[in-house]
Amino acid sequence: MYAIVKAGGRQEKVAVGDTVFVDRIDAAPGSTVTFPAVLVVDGDAVTSDPKVLSGVKVTGEIVSEVKGPKINILRYKAKTGYRRRQGFRSKNTRVKITAINNVRS
């Protein structure tokens, strides 16, 4: 069983026990977070109906906060001597998926 969830402006494929990196979540390590499901696949059954998915809850536990890969930004204009260099590392949160539950039971 796996689910596609919305996490930090993107969609991630998750299953129970997976560890995913999402955009920074402002919460302490060890706390619980929930993600809205976009699609759930359970064997041959594929669920994409929004009414049914509103009852599906994907929970995870925050493991740690990490930095993403370094991105180098270079600006250059020929013949003018204009050069600018800038770096960026995004802050991400590592989340371990603990359960995919159907709330309506």
C-alpha positions in Angstrom: 0.0 0.0 0.0 1.3 3.4 -0.9 -0.1 7.0 -1.2 0.7 10.2 -3.1 0.7 13.1 -0.7 1.0 16.9 -0.9 4.1 18.0 1.0 5.6 21.4 0.7 4.3 22.4 -2.7 5.2 19.1 -4.3 3.8 15.6 -4.4 5.6 12.6 -2.8 5.1 8.9 -3.1 5.1 7.4 0.4 4.6 4.0 2.1 4.6 3.1 5.7 8.2 3.1 7.0 9.6 5.4 4.2 11.7 8.4 5.1 11.0 11.5 2.9 12.6 15.0 2.7 10.0 17.8 2.5 10.2 21.6 2.7 10.9 22.8 6.3 8.1 22.1 8.8 8.2 24.3 11.9 7.9 21.6 14.5 10.2 19.8 17.0 11.8 16.4 16.2 9.6 13.6 17.5 6.3 15.4 16.8 3.6 14.1 14.5 2.5 15.6 11.2 -0.3 14.7 8.8 -0.3 15.1 5.1 -3.4 15.2 2.7 -3.6 12.3 0.3 -4.0 12.9 -3.4 -4.0 9.2 -4.4 -4.0 5.9 -2.5 -3.1 2.5 -4.1 -3.9 -0.6 -2.1 -3.1 -3.7 -4.1 -5.4 -3.5 -7.2 -7.6 -0.8 -5.7 -6.7 2.8 -6.8 -8.5 5.6 -4.9 -8.5 9.1 -6.4 -12.0 10.3 -5.5 -11.7 13.5 -3.4 -14.7 12.6 -1.2 -13.1 9.3 -0.2 -9.6 10.8 0.1 -10.8 13.4 2.5 -11.1 10.6 5.0 -7.6 9.2 4.4 -4.9 10.4 6.9 -1.2 9.9 6.2 0.8 10.5 9.4 4.5 10.8 9.9 7.0 11.6 12.6 9.6 14.3 12.3 13.1 12.9 12.5 15.3 15.9 12.0 15.9 19.1 10.1 18.6 19.0 7.4 20.0 21.2 4.7 19.4 20.5 1.0 22.1 20.4 -1.7 24.1 23.6 -2.5 22.9 25.5 -5.5 25.4 27.9 -7.1 23.9 31.0 -8.7 26.2 32.8 -11.1 25.4 36.0 -13.0 27.7 37.1 -15.8 27.6 39.8 -18.5 30.2 39.6 -21.2 32.5 42.5 -21.9 31.4 44.6 -18.9 33.3 42.9 -16.0 30.0 42.1 -14.3 30.2 38.9 -12.2 28.1 37.9 -9.2 28.2 34.7 -7.3 25.6 33.5 -4.8 24.9 30.2 -3.0 21.8 28.8 -1.6 20.9 25.7 0.5 17.2 25.0 1.3 16.1 23.9 4.8 14.3 20.6 4.7 12.7 18.3 7.2 13.2 14.6 7.3 9.9 12.8 8.0 9.3 9.0 8.6 5.9 7.8 7.5 4.2 5.9 10.3 0.7 5.2 9.1 -1.8 5.5 6.2 -5.2 5.3 7.8 -8.8 5.6 6.6 -10.5 7.9 9.2 -14.1 6.9 8.1 -14.7 3.5 9.7 
